[in-house]
Amino acid sequence: MNLTTIARDFDYELPLFYEEKHSFNNIEALDSRFCVVLITNGTGVLTVNQNKFIFRAPCVLCINEKEHMVIEEQSDFDFQIIYFHPSVINSALNFETIRNLPENAPITLYQDSYWNKFFLTRSENYHGIISIGPMTMKRLTLLYANLNNEISNQNRENWPCRSRSYFLEILFTLDNVSIEEISLEEPLLLQVNEDFAPILLYLYNNYDQKITVEDITTKFNINRTTLSKMFRDNVNDTFISFLNKLRISIAAQLLRDTKLPISEIMYRVGMNDSVHFLRTFKKYTELSPSEYRKKYCWM
């Protein structure tokens, strides 16, 4: 199987492929693709290069091109699988450069190679299995569906960029999920109080929606004073500032790695006032969105 999406209306190949299955074996992807697999239900035994691990959904499997992964003794599984080559993140990345970046590589290449950590980092506590909660599963399910819709229908001219944008949001979501099985750089949720973690997860999974202090205090049954103290004690920030930084961080990623219209990116990160978006973006990056894209976009 050619794990590439072929454009139907013009000469273009996107090294990104989506499929749904009730069983999984990544033998077709060996030596050619990373896999990020969303499992929404079921329990089973995972074999990776002859090592066995028991896991339970919902979870995400992050598999590199050298790992042969097979799901055994499975029950009632639904797999949503994204196969991709590192070049879909940055055209300068391949299976060699992601493991050995040149010393003189531009900063944007280092930034983009960061997203491959889930597939390359392995330790005693992390074998490529990321457990997720219901809110994260809901968010990822939506992003997977949006990506599948773009590459399957190809009914808009910039579907490749939009497909990549959903894929990058998937990686961003994984980067901020609360997990104990993984030990990577910036394990944000591992360092916060367990009462605060659900609030943080809610923001990560709903940043594209309108969120107010009142929404959070009502949903988590706390008062404003307690909420302020939780943010100050756990992330040394205010609620509004933290949410703005989160949204601008995602917007910057999309500006750097896609050519989506700035207005669409603004709405994608939950902001609907162009003046406020411009002012906030410039506050945290010292550049306007268009200046940031001109300086850092590699496409």
Backbone as CSV, one residue per row, in Angstrom:
resi,resn,N_x,N_y,N_z,CA_x,CA_y,CA_z,C_x,C_y,C_z
1,MET,0.837,-1.200,0.000,0.000,0.000,0.000,0.870,1.246,0.000
2,ASN,0.520,2.201,-0.853,1.229,3.473,-0.897,0.610,4.408,0.132
3,LEU,1.272,4.595,1.266,0.710,5.366,2.377,0.901,6.860,2.144
4,THR,0.373,7.317,1.028,0.464,8.711,0.594,-0.898,9.139,0.059
5,THR,-1.271,10.385,0.301,-2.515,10.911,-0.255,-2.210,11.598,-1.582
6,ILE,-2.853,11.136,-2.642,-2.632,11.660,-3.988,-3.724,12.676,-4.324
7,ALA,-3.311,13.857,-4.748,-4.284,14.873,-5.164,-4.988,14.423,-6.440
8,ARG,-6.292,14.618,-6.483,-7.067,14.192,-7.654,-7.097,15.240,-8.761
9,ASP,-6.943,16.506,-8.406,-7.128,17.576,-9.391,-5.846,18.278,-9.815
10,PHE,-4.723,17.937,-9.191,-3.450,18.529,-9.602,-2.324,17.591,-9.189
11,ASP,-1.154,17.841,-9.712,-0.009,16.954,-9.502,0.616,17.222,-8.137
12,TYR,0.209,16.445,-7.146,0.720,16.663,-5.788,0.533,15.392,-4.968
13,GLU,1.542,15.091,-4.143,1.459,13.964,-3.223,1.753,14.449,-1.810
14,LEU,0.867,14.144,-0.891,1.027,14.512,0.511,1.423,13.266,1.289
15,PRO,2.622,13.259,1.930,3.085,12.062,2.641,2.361,11.864,3.970
16,LEU,1.046,11.844,3.877,0.159,11.715,5.029,-1.028,10.884,4.574
17,PHE,-1.396,9.870,5.372,-2.452,8.951,4.946,-3.294,8.566,6.153
18,TYR,-4.603,8.462,5.944,-5.530,8.139,7.034,-6.324,6.886,6.688
19,GLU,-6.537,6.031,7.696,-7.449,4.911,7.500,-8.024,4.458,8.842
20,GLU,-9.140,3.761,8.769,-9.792,3.204,9.949,-9.815,1.689,9.821
21,LYS,-9.542,0.994,10.940,-9.490,-0.465,10.933,-10.049,-1.010,12.244
22,HIS,-10.317,-2.324,12.235,-10.695,-3.008,13.473,-9.556,-3.892,13.974
23,SER,-8.445,-3.903,13.245,-7.229,-4.596,13.683,-6.049,-3.758,13.215
24,PHE,-4.870,-4.029,13.780,-3.734,-3.181,13.409,-2.430,-3.952,13.438
25,ASN,-1.656,-3.760,12.365,-0.302,-4.274,12.233,0.403,-3.303,11.293
26,ASN,1.480,-2.692,11.752,2.098,-1.618,10.957,3.183,-2.102,10.002
27,ILE,3.132,-3.361,9.605,4.190,-3.899,8.753,4.308,-3.123,7.437
28,GLU,3.199,-2.601,6.933,3.241,-1.841,5.673,3.965,-0.514,5.823
29,ALA,4.096,-0.045,7.072,4.719,1.256,7.309,6.191,1.152,7.693
30,LEU,6.696,-0.067,7.877,8.092,-0.228,8.285,9.024,0.430,7.278
31,ASP,9.980,1.184,7.783,11.015,1.880,7.007,10.485,3.049,6.174
32,SER,9.181,3.344,6.254,8.674,4.410,5.392,7.760,5.423,6.077
33,ARG,7.143,5.062,7.198,6.185,5.971,7.822,6.188,5.839,9.348
34,PHE,5.980,6.965,10.016,5.590,6.961,11.414,4.077,6.716,11.447
35,CYS,3.581,6.227,12.580,2.145,6.024,12.748,1.696,6.647,14.063
36,VAL,0.562,7.329,14.024,-0.060,7.805,15.257,-1.482,7.251,15.249
37,VAL,-1.746,6.358,16.207,-2.960,5.541,16.206,-3.845,5.926,17.383
38,LEU,-5.059,6.329,17.086,-6.034,6.657,18.127,-6.924,5.444,18.359
39,ILE,-6.962,4.973,19.615,-7.806,3.837,19.997,-8.832,4.348,20.997
40,THR,-10.095,4.279,20.639,-11.135,4.872,21.478,-11.835,3.870,22.382
41,ASN,-11.676,2.576,22.119,-12.291,1.578,22.996,-11.560,0.249,22.861
42,GLY,-11.669,-0.584,23.903,-11.058,-1.906,23.880,-9.872,-2.053,24.810
43,THR,-9.480,-3.292,25.056,-8.314,-3.635,25.869,-7.556,-4.732,25.147
44,GLY,-6.226,-4.706,25.224,-5.476,-5.723,24.514,-4.023,-5.794,24.901
45,VAL,-3.295,-6.606,24.165,-1.855,-6.771,24.359,-1.152,-6.224,23.126
46,LEU,-0.203,-5.355,23.354,0.557,-4.718,22.287,1.954,-5.328,22.248
47,THR,2.363,-5.808,21.082,3.711,-6.342,20.906,4.521,-5.376,20.050
48,VAL,5.632,-4.905,20.609,6.533,-3.998,19.898,7.906,-4.643,19.857
49,ASN,8.329,-5.030,18.655,9.635,-5.690,18.507,9.811,-6.804,19.535
50,GLN,8.779,-7.635,19.676,8.759,-8.825,20.528,8.603,-8.521,22.021
51,ASN,8.487,-7.263,22.398,8.180,-6.911,23.784,6.680,-6.689,23.909
52,LYS,6.076,-7.224,24.977,4.629,-7.161,25.132,4.223,-6.173,26.218
53,PHE,3.141,-5.419,25.940,2.602,-4.453,26.891,1.080,-4.566,26.891
54,ILE,0.501,-4.513,28.083,-0.953,-4.501,28.203,-1.428,-3.051,28.236
55,PHE,-2.485,-2.752,27.533,-2.993,-1.381,27.536,-4.509,-1.390,27.442
56,ARG,-5.096,-0.256,27.786,-6.544,-0.098,27.720,-6.880,1.255,27.099
57,ALA,-7.846,1.255,26.218,-8.298,2.502,25.596,-9.093,3.335,26.614
58,PRO,-9.164,4.663,26.377,-8.641,5.382,25.211,-7.157,5.674,25.341
59,CYS,-6.461,5.561,24.237,-5.030,5.841,24.233,-4.582,6.147,22.811
60,VAL,-3.337,6.595,22.715,-2.722,6.886,21.419,-1.405,6.134,21.350
61,LEU,-1.149,5.487,20.230,0.113,4.793,20.001,0.957,5.617,19.042
62,CYS,2.203,5.875,19.414,3.132,6.640,18.577,4.270,5.714,18.167
63,ILE,4.327,5.371,16.897,5.205,4.314,16.411,6.150,4.875,15.362
64,ASN,7.458,4.591,15.505,8.391,5.053,14.478,8.571,3.998,13.395
65,GLU,9.344,4.341,12.384,9.443,3.498,11.192,10.250,2.231,11.418
66,LYS,10.937,2.123,12.554,11.755,0.949,12.846,11.048,-0.048,13.763
67,GLU,9.917,0.345,14.320,9.216,-0.504,15.277,8.115,-1.309,14.597
68,HIS,8.155,-2.619,14.798,7.075,-3.464,14.291,6.085,-3.660,15.427
69,MET,4.892,-3.126,15.260,3.890,-3.144,16.317,2.676,-3.950,15.871
70,VAL,2.250,-4.857,16.746,1.090,-5.701,16.468,0.174,-5.674,17.683
71,ILE,-1.124,-5.551,17.446,-2.110,-5.626,18.514,-2.596,-7.066,18.600
72,GLU,-2.461,-7.671,19.777,-2.878,-9.050,19.984,-3.996,-9.105,21.027
73,GLU,-4.678,-10.231,21.076,-5.698,-10.487,22.101,-6.607,-9.280,22.276
74,GLN,-7.039,-8.746,21.159,-7.816,-7.521,21.199,-9.302,-7.803,21.357
75,SER,-10.038,-6.805,21.848,-11.482,-6.937,21.972,-12.140,-5.610,21.641
76,ASP,-13.038,-5.633,20.659,-13.860,-4.462,20.333,-13.043,-3.212,20.040
77,PHE,-11.994,-3.340,19.270,-11.160,-2.181,18.970,-11.653,-1.421,17.746
78,ASP,-11.505,-0.113,17.816,-11.654,0.758,16.655,-10.375,1.570,16.550
79,PHE,-9.681,1.441,15.424,-8.421,2.142,15.215,-8.608,3.257,14.193
80,GLN,-8.107,4.440,14.512,-7.997,5.527,13.545,-6.505,5.804,13.396
81,ILE,-5.987,5.601,12.202,-4.540,5.582,11.998,-4.121,6.686,11.035
82,ILE,-3.111,7.427,11.445,-2.474,8.405,10.561,-1.047,7.935,10.308
83,TYR,-0.720,7.700,9.047,0.643,7.381,8.642,1.265,8.665,8.092
84,PHE,2.512,8.934,8.465,3.119,10.160,7.935,4.632,10.044,7.859
85,HIS,5.194,10.800,6.941,6.639,10.968,6.836,6.992,12.272,7.539
86,PRO,8.161,12.359,8.233,8.522,13.596,8.946,8.506,14.844,8.074
87,SER,8.649,14.683,6.766,8.661,15.846,5.875,7.318,16.558,5.831
88,VAL,6.250,15.907,6.316,4.957,16.581,6.339,4.953,17.701,7.376
89,ILE,5.861,17.620,8.363,6.017,18.675,9.361,6.928,19.766,8.820
90,ASN,8.032,19.352,8.218,8.973,20.290,7.603,9.675,19.544,6.480
91,SER,9.694,20.112,5.297,10.226,19.417,4.122,11.693,19.038,4.268
92,ALA,12.411,19.668,5.204,13.828,19.360,5.405,14.040,18.163,6.325
93,LEU,12.968,17.646,6.901,13.090,16.531,7.840,12.911,15.196,7.133
94,ASN,13.776,14.245,7.498,13.622,12.869,7.058,14.038,11.965,8.214
95,PHE,14.086,10.658,7.998,14.360,9.744,9.102,15.786,9.862,9.626
96,GLU,16.677,10.421,8.827,18.054,10.639,9.286,18.190,11.968,10.015
97,THR,17.671,13.033,9.432,17.857,14.355,10.042,17.128,14.495,11.370
98,ILE,15.992,13.809,11.556,15.287,13.943,12.829,16.071,13.332,13.979
99,ARG,16.987,12.422,13.641,17.809,11.808,14.689,19.168,12.491,14.824
100,ASN,19.596,13.181,13.783,20.897,13.855,13.800,20.792,15.196,13.078
101,LEU,20.241,16.175,13.763,20.117,17.495,13.150,21.484,18.146,12.988
102,PRO,21.751,18.773,11.851,23.028,19.476,11.667,23.176,20.599,12.690
103,GLU,24.406,20.839,13.120,24.649,21.881,14.116,24.232,23.258,13.613
104,ASN,24.331,23.469,12.318,23.987,24.778,11.752,22.551,24.838,11.233
105,ALA,21.720,23.890,11.655,20.328,23.877,11.207,19.598,25.113,11.717
106,PRO,18.706,25.690,10.917,17.947,26.866,11.369,17.078,26.530,12.569
107,ILE,16.771,27.545,13.355,16.010,27.341,14.578,14.643,26.733,14.295
108,THR,14.036,27.086,13.156,12.721,26.536,12.830,12.776,25.027,12.628
109,LEU,13.916,24.520,12.136,14.056,23.084,11.950,14.118,22.380,13.303
110,TYR,14.832,22.982,14.256,14.868,22.428,15.611,13.478,22.460,16.231
111,GLN,12.760,23.552,16.016,11.414,23.665,16.576,10.486,22.602,16.000
112,ASP,10.564,22.385,14.697,9.672,21.424,14.066,10.056,19.979,14.378
113,SER,11.349,19.719,14.563,11.772,18.357,14.892,11.300,17.947,16.278
114,TYR,10.983,18.945,17.106,10.483,18.678,18.463,9.266,17.774,18.437
115,TRP,8.411,17.911,17.415,7.163,17.157,17.380,7.372,15.673,17.108
116,ASN,8.579,15.272,16.761,8.850,13.854,16.528,9.227,13.115,17.803
117,LYS,9.266,13.820,18.930,9.731,13.212,20.178,8.877,12.018,20.600
118,PHE,7.575,12.072,20.328,6.698,10.980,20.743,7.061,9.670,20.057
119,PHE,7.659,9.771,18.882,7.946,8.597,18.068,9.384,8.108,18.237
120,LEU,10.256,8.961,18.772,11.670,8.610,18.902,12.096,8.341,20.340
121,THR,11.513,9.060,21.285,11.902,8.899,22.686,11.336,7.601,23.242
122,ARG,12.191,6.805,23.836,11.768,5.585,24.504,12.523,5.480,25.826
123,SER,11.840,5.014,26.858,12.460,4.896,28.174,11.802,3.751,28.923
124,GLU,12.229,3.563,30.150,11.658,2.510,30.988,10.172,2.748,31.231
125,ASN,9.775,4.023,31.213,8.390,4.371,31.519,7.552,4.727,30.297
126,TYR,8.186,4.819,29.143,7.438,5.206,27.943,7.844,4.350,26.755
127,HIS,6.852,3.670,26.170,7.105,2.776,25.042,6.258,3.148,23.827
128,GLY,5.822,4.399,23.798,5.019,4.839,22.667,3.528,4.789,22.909
129,ILE,3.118,4.452,24.137,1.701,4.383,24.492,1.348,5.587,25.352
130,ILE,0.404,6.392,24.908,-0.020,7.570,25.655,-1.476,7.389,26.066
131,SER,-1.716,7.261,27.357,-3.089,7.162,27.859,-3.729,8.544,27.852
132,ILE,-4.991,8.605,27.476,-5.690,9.886,27.399,-7.017,9.802,28.135
133,GLY,-7.527,10.961,28.541,-8.818,11.033,29.206,-9.932,11.299,28.213
134,PRO,-11.170,11.329,28.687,-12.316,11.493,27.783,-12.330,12.817,27.031
135,MET,-11.892,13.907,27.687,-11.891,15.202,26.997,-10.880,15.215,25.865
136,THR,-9.694,14.642,26.141,-8.669,14.582,25.101,-9.110,13.666,23.969
137,MET,-9.755,12.546,24.315,-10.252,11.637,23.281,-11.270,12.347,22.388
138,LYS,-12.144,13.127,23.004,-13.146,13.868,22.234,-12.476,14.847,21.281
139,ARG,-11.466,15.554,21.790,-10.754,16.527,20.961,-10.030,15.837,19.808
140,LEU,-9.318,14.748,20.109,-8.569,14.040,19.077,-9.503,13.411,18.043
141,THR,-10.622,12.878,18.497,-11.586,12.282,17.567,-12.072,13.313,16.558
142,LEU,-12.326,14.524,17.031,-12.753,15.604,16.136,-11.652,15.970,15.149
143,LEU,-10.411,16.087,15.641,-9.296,16.450,14.765,-9.031,15.367,13.723
144,TYR,-9.105,14.088,14.132,-8.935,12.985,13.185,-10.024,13.042,12.112
145,ALA,-11.259,13.299,12.536,-12.370,13.365,11.581,-12.189,14.525,10.605
146,ASN,-11.745,15.661,11.108,-11.520,16.821,10.238,-10.413,16.544,9.226
147,LEU,-9.332,15.908,9.703,-8.230,15.575,8.794,-8.711,14.602,7.719
148,ASN,-9.445,13.578,8.136,-9.956,12.597,7.181,-10.868,13.248,6.151
149,ASN,-11.693,14.175,6.595,-12.600,14.874,5.685,-11.826,15.659,4.619
150,GLU,-10.743,16.313,5.040,-9.965,17.127,4.099,-9.276,16.270,3.046
151,ILE,-8.580,15.211,3.485,-7.807,14.429,2.518,-8.686,13.487,1.701
152,SER,-9.863,13.150,2.222,-10.765,12.269,1.472,-11.552,13.038,0.422
153,ASN,-12.077,14.190,0.803,-12.933,14.950,-0.111,-12.158,15.889,-1.027
154,GLN,-11.097,16.490,-0.509,-10.264,17.409,-1.303,-11.122,18.445,-2.032
155,ASN,-12.131,18.956,-1.343,-13.076,19.849,-2.016,-12.756,21.323,-1.850
156,ARG,-11.595,21.622,-1.254,-11.150,23.011,-1.185,-9.712,23.080,-1.676
157,GLU,-9.374,24.174,-2.335,-8.085,24.274,-3.020,-6.904,24.061,-2.080
158,ASN,-6.994,24.578,-0.860,-5.857,24.460,0.055,-6.030,23.308,1.034
159,TRP,-6.632,22.205,0.575,-6.823,21.056,1.452,-5.511,20.479,1.980
160,PRO,-4.379,20.520,1.235,-3.141,19.997,1.833,-2.712,20.775,3.077
161,CYS,-2.775,22.110,3.010,-2.407,22.927,4.172,-3.369,22.697,5.324
162,ARG,-4.648,22.610,5.000,-5.631,22.421,6.060,-5.471,21.033,6.695
163,SER,-5.160,20.031,5.887,-4.911,18.688,6.422,-3.724,18.705,7.376
164,ARG,-2.661,19.378,6.958,-1.473,19.465,7.805,-1.764,20.230,9.088
165,SER,-2.618,21.235,8.999,-2.930,22.018,10.194,-3.640,21.156,11.233
166,TYR,-4.559,20.291,10.788,-5.228,19.392,11.733,-4.237,18.390,12.316
167,PHE,-3.316,17.924,11.485,-2.299,16.989,11.973,-1.418,17.643,13.033
168,LEU,-1.007,18.875,12.801,-0.185,19.590,13.779,-0.950,19.825,15.077
169,GLU,-2.243,20.071,14.984,-3.050,20.229,16.191,-3.119,18.921,16.974
170,ILE,-3.123,17.802,16.273,-3.096,16.499,16.949,-1.816,16.352,17.754
171,LEU,-0.677,16.697,17.157,0.598,16.615,17.869,0.625,17.579,19.042
172,PHE,0.075,18.768,18.858,0.031,19.746,19.946,-0.809,19.211,21.098
173,THR,-1.928,18.576,20.788,-2.783,18.003,21.825,-2.041,16.923,22.600
174,LEU,-1.312,16.069,21.897,-0.539,15.023,22.565,0.537,15.621,23.460
175,ASP,1.101,16.742,23.030,2.171,17.377,23.793,1.679,17.869,25.144
176,ASN,0.409,18.110,25.267,-0.111,18.720,26.480,-1.069,17.824,27.262
177,VAL,-1.069,16.535,26.943,-1.982,15.627,27.617,-1.407,15.213,28.972
178,SER,-2.269,14.913,29.920,-1.847,14.479,31.257,-1.593,12.983,31.224
179,ILE,-0.321,12.599,31.351,0.042,11.192,31.279,1.131,10.876,32.278
180,GLU,1.110,9.675,32.814,2.132,9.230,33.746,3.118,8.284,33.070
181,GLU,2.695,7.726,31.921,3.538,6.730,31.264,4.695,7.337,30.499
182,ILE,4.692,8.633,30.311,5.667,9.255,29.425,6.540,10.245,30.174
183,SER,7.812,10.241,29.907,8.731,11.202,30.517,9.469,11.917,29.404
184,LEU,8.969,13.060,29.021,9.563,13.846,27.959,9.813,15.244,28.469
185,GLU,10.375,16.090,27.623,10.610,17.474,28.006,9.291,18.173,28.317
186,GLU,9.332,19.094,29.246,8.179,19.907,29.604,6.934,19.077,29.919
187,PRO,7.029,18.137,30.883,5.851,17.342,31.245,4.910,18.177,32.104
188,LEU,4.274,19.141,31.490,3.545,20.183,32.209,2.571,19.628,33.232
189,LEU,1.735,18.685,32.821,0.706,18.215,33.729,1.254,17.348,34.853
190,LEU,2.470,16.846,34.728,3.058,16.053,35.800,3.482,16.935,36.963
191,GLN,3.563,18.210,36.753,4.080,19.106,37.767,2.985,19.892,38.477
192,VAL,1.728,19.624,38.170,0.645,20.401,38.752,-0.185,19.558,39.703
193,ASN,-0.910,20.243,40.573,-1.795,19.591,41.521,-2.875,18.809,40.783
194,GLU,-3.251,17.647,41.322,-4.223,16.800,40.623,-5.592,17.467,40.498
195,ASP,-5.910,18.406,41.386,-7.176,19.128,41.281,-7.147,20.159,40.148
196,PHE,-5.944,20.588,39.791,-5.797,21.604,38.749,-5.688,20.982,37.357
197,ALA,-5.191,19.758,37.283,-4.969,19.103,35.992,-6.223,19.054,35.119
198,PRO,-7.414,18.725,35.658,-8.608,18.709,34.794,-8.928,20.071,34.184
199,ILE,-8.642,21.146,34.925,-8.885,22.488,34.396,-7.946,22.766,33.231
200,LEU,-6.685,22.405,33.422,-5.702,22.623,32.370,-6.048,21.803,31.129
201,LEU,-6.439,20.557,31.343,-6.835,19.706,30.226,-8.033,20.291,29.480
202,TYR,-8.960,20.849,30.232,-10.138,21.454,29.603,-9.723,22.588,28.665
203,LEU,-8.778,23.412,29.106,-8.309,24.515,28.259,-7.619,23.985,27.009
204,TYR,-6.771,22.967,27.168,-6.055,22.416,26.022,-7.005,21.809,24.992
205,ASN,-8.129,21.287,25.456,-9.047,20.617,24.548,-10.182,21.503,24.056
206,ASN,-10.268,22.724,24.574,-11.358,23.614,24.178,-10.884,25.029,23.865
207,TYR,-9.595,25.193,23.585,-9.054,26.529,23.330,-9.703,27.207,22.130
208,ASP,-10.315,26.405,21.251,-10.940,26.979,20.061,-12.358,27.486,20.322
209,GLN,-12.829,27.319,21.555,-14.153,27.787,21.935,-14.048,29.033,22.812
210,LYS,-15.146,29.757,22.960,-15.181,30.874,23.890,-15.133,30.323,25.312
211,ILE,-14.165,30.778,26.111,-14.010,30.310,27.490,-13.874,31.523,28.396
212,THR,-14.703,31.596,29.412,-14.627,32.691,30.374,-14.302,32.140,31.755
213,VAL,-13.924,33.042,32.657,-13.680,32.644,34.045,-14.936,32.001,34.620
214,GLU,-16.084,32.576,34.303,-17.347,32.045,34.816,-17.605,30.630,34.304
215,ASP,-17.228,30.358,33.061,-17.385,29.002,32.520,-16.605,27.997,33.357
216,ILE,-15.373,28.360,33.704,-14.509,27.444,34.446,-14.987,27.272,35.883
217,THR,-15.314,28.375,36.551,-15.756,28.268,37.949,-17.047,27.466,38.055
218,THR,-17.930,27.617,37.077,-19.184,26.859,37.098,-18.943,25.385,36.811
219,LYS,-18.154,25.104,35.781,-17.921,23.717,35.383,-17.212,22.920,36.470
220,PHE,-16.250,23.560,37.165,-15.459,22.835,38.158,-15.864,23.168,39.595
221,ASN,-16.964,23.903,39.739,-17.547,24.172,41.049,-16.548,24.792,42.022
222,ILE,-15.882,25.852,41.577,-14.945,26.587,42.418,-15.241,28.075,42.273
223,ASN,-14.696,28.887,43.182,-14.905,30.328,43.058,-13.715,30.977,42.361
224,ARG,-13.853,32.248,42.038,-12.829,32.967,41.282,-11.520,33.049,42.058
225,THR,-11.612,33.245,43.372,-10.401,33.354,44.190,-9.607,32.060,44.161
226,THR,-10.313,30.944,44.291,-9.646,29.635,44.251,-9.020,29.386,42.885
227,LEU,-9.753,29.752,41.830,-9.218,29.564,40.477,-7.945,30.376,40.279
228,SER,-7.954,31.618,40.717,-6.769,32.474,40.580,-5.589,31.887,41.333
229,LYS,-5.841,31.387,42.534,-4.765,30.803,43.342,-4.215,29.536,42.682
230,MET,-5.087,28.729,42.097,-4.638,27.504,41.435,-3.721,27.823,40.258
231,PHE,-4.072,28.824,39.466,-3.215,29.201,38.340,-1.893,29.783,38.829
232,ARG,-1.959,30.606,39.855,-0.736,31.218,40.387,0.197,30.153,40.975
233,ASP,-0.357,29.208,41.727,0.458,28.194,42.395,1.013,27.156,41.431
234,ASN,0.260,26.839,40.379,0.660,25.745,39.494,1.435,26.182,38.260
235,VAL,1.066,27.304,37.656,1.741,27.734,36.429,2.260,29.161,36.523
236,ASN,2.169,29.740,37.708,2.692,31.094,37.952,2.155,32.089,36.929
237,ASP,0.847,32.029,36.715,0.229,32.894,35.712,-1.226,33.119,36.086
238,THR,-1.879,34.030,35.378,-3.309,34.226,35.554,-4.064,33.377,34.544
239,PHE,-5.344,33.195,34.781,-6.170,32.409,33.866,-6.154,33.011,32.460
240,ILE,-6.422,34.308,32.352,-6.500,34.965,31.047,-5.159,34.923,30.329
241,SER,-4.092,35.221,31.055,-2.764,35.222,30.441,-2.390,33.833,29.942
242,PHE,-2.660,32.809,30.745,-2.328,31.439,30.352,-3.103,31.039,29.102
243,LEU,-4.404,31.346,29.073,-5.227,30.992,27.917,-4.763,31.731,26.665
244,ASN,-4.416,32.995,26.807,-3.916,33.758,25.659,-2.606,33.181,25.137
245,LYS,-1.694,32.826,26.041,-0.417,32.239,25.625,-0.638,30.919,24.896
246,LEU,-1.564,30.118,25.407,-1.876,28.844,24.769,-2.375,29.067,23.345
247,ARG,-3.310,29.978,23.183,-3.873,30.250,21.858,-2.836,30.826,20.896
248,ILE,-2.009,31.724,21.389,-0.990,32.327,20.525,0.068,31.298,20.146
249,SER,0.392,30.397,21.067,1.355,29.334,20.766,0.855,28.463,19.619
250,ILE,-0.427,28.108,19.640,-0.992,27.289,18.568,-1.071,28.089,17.272
251,ALA,-1.464,29.355,17.379,-1.533,30.205,16.188,-0.163,30.339,15.533
252,ALA,0.876,30.513,16.345,2.229,30.643,15.813,2.648,29.376,15.076
253,GLN,2.291,28.225,15.630,2.613,26.956,14.975,1.939,26.870,13.608
254,LEU,0.675,27.252,13.547,-0.055,27.189,12.280,0.453,28.223,11.281
255,LEU,0.870,29.375,11.761,1.440,30.395,10.870,2.769,29.928,10.289
256,ARG,3.551,29.251,11.098,4.872,28.812,10.663,4.799,27.622,9.713
257,ASP,3.834,26.744,9.939,3.836,25.472,9.233,2.687,25.281,8.248
258,THR,1.848,26.293,8.056,0.800,26.219,7.030,0.677,27.585,6.357
259,LYS,-0.094,27.614,5.289,-0.397,28.883,4.620,-1.883,29.216,4.716
260,LEU,-2.521,28.722,5.770,-3.921,29.054,5.996,-4.068,30.558,6.196
261,PRO,-5.182,31.140,5.774,-5.396,32.570,5.995,-5.306,32.913,7.481
262,ILE,-4.731,34.063,7.781,-4.580,34.478,9.175,-5.936,34.566,9.860
263,SER,-6.945,35.017,9.134,-8.282,35.123,9.727,-8.813,33.755,10.140
264,GLU,-8.528,32.722,9.345,-8.979,31.375,9.698,-8.230,30.860,10.921
265,ILE,-6.933,31.125,10.981,-6.144,30.709,12.142,-6.661,31.383,13.401
266,MET,-7.009,32.649,13.289,-7.547,33.384,14.439,-8.772,32.666,15.000
267,TYR,-9.695,32.290,14.135,-10.902,31.595,14.591,-10.578,30.190,15.097
268,ARG,-9.599,29.552,14.497,-9.237,28.194,14.896,-8.712,28.133,16.320
269,VAL,-8.156,29.231,16.813,-7.633,29.234,18.184,-8.581,29.937,19.150
270,GLY,-9.831,30.140,18.733,-10.832,30.645,19.655,-10.890,32.144,19.829
271,MET,-10.322,32.900,18.890,-10.345,34.360,18.987,-11.115,34.909,17.788
272,ASN,-12.051,35.835,18.024,-12.889,36.333,16.929,-12.828,37.840,16.743
273,ASP,-11.903,38.479,17.435,-11.700,39.923,17.293,-10.310,40.134,16.703
274,SER,-10.243,40.600,15.465,-8.955,40.713,14.778,-8.014,41.701,15.467
275,VAL,-8.556,42.780,16.021,-7.716,43.761,16.718,-7.117,43.137,17.973
276,HIS,-7.946,42.424,18.723,-7.465,41.762,19.945,-6.438,40.685,19.601
277,PHE,-6.699,39.920,18.538,-5.765,38.875,18.125,-4.417,39.476,17.741
278,LEU,-4.438,40.535,16.942,-3.205,41.192,16.513,-2.428,41.725,17.712
279,ARG,-3.122,42.396,18.623,-2.466,42.978,19.788,-1.879,41.892,20.695
280,THR,-2.638,40.830,20.909,-2.178,39.748,21.780,-1.017,38.995,21.149
281,PHE,-1.111,38.725,19.846,-0.037,38.010,19.159,1.265,38.800,19.235
282,LYS,1.168,40.094,18.994,2.365,40.940,19.016,2.940,41.053,20.424
283,LYS,2.085,41.011,21.430,2.535,41.090,22.821,3.472,39.937,23.161
284,TYR,3.139,38.741,22.681,3.908,37.558,23.051,5.010,37.192,22.058
285,THR,4.939,37.680,20.831,5.961,37.324,19.840,6.775,38.517,19.358
286,GLU,6.313,39.725,19.677,6.937,40.977,19.231,6.856,41.150,17.718
287,LEU,5.979,40.379,17.085,5.754,40.484,15.646,4.258,40.401,15.376
288,SER,3.824,40.992,14.282,2.442,40.796,13.864,2.332,39.390,13.262
289,PRO,1.121,38.838,13.135,0.990,37.515,12.517,1.611,37.439,11.125
290,SER,1.413,38.463,10.305,1.983,38.441,8.955,3.505,38.530,8.997
291,GLU,4.049,39.337,9.911,5.506,39.433,10.061,6.084,38.111,10.550
292,TYR,5.381,37.477,11.476,5.840,36.190,12.012,5.873,35.139,10.905
293,ARG,4.812,35.100,10.110,4.772,34.131,9.009,5.883,34.407,7.997
294,LYS,6.093,35.658,7.663,7.137,36.013,6.697,8.513,35.609,7.204
295,LYS,8.731,35.729,8.505,10.042,35.439,9.077,10.269,33.949,9.299
296,TYR,9.217,33.210,9.692,9.418,31.839,10.143,8.780,30.755,9.274
297,CYS,7.838,31.109,8.419,7.196,30.069,7.618,8.204,29.456,6.649
298,TRP,8.327,28.135,6.660,9.326,27.459,5.828,8.750,27.042,4.475
299,MET,7.442,27.182,4.294,6.814,26.684,3.061,7.013,27.657,1.888
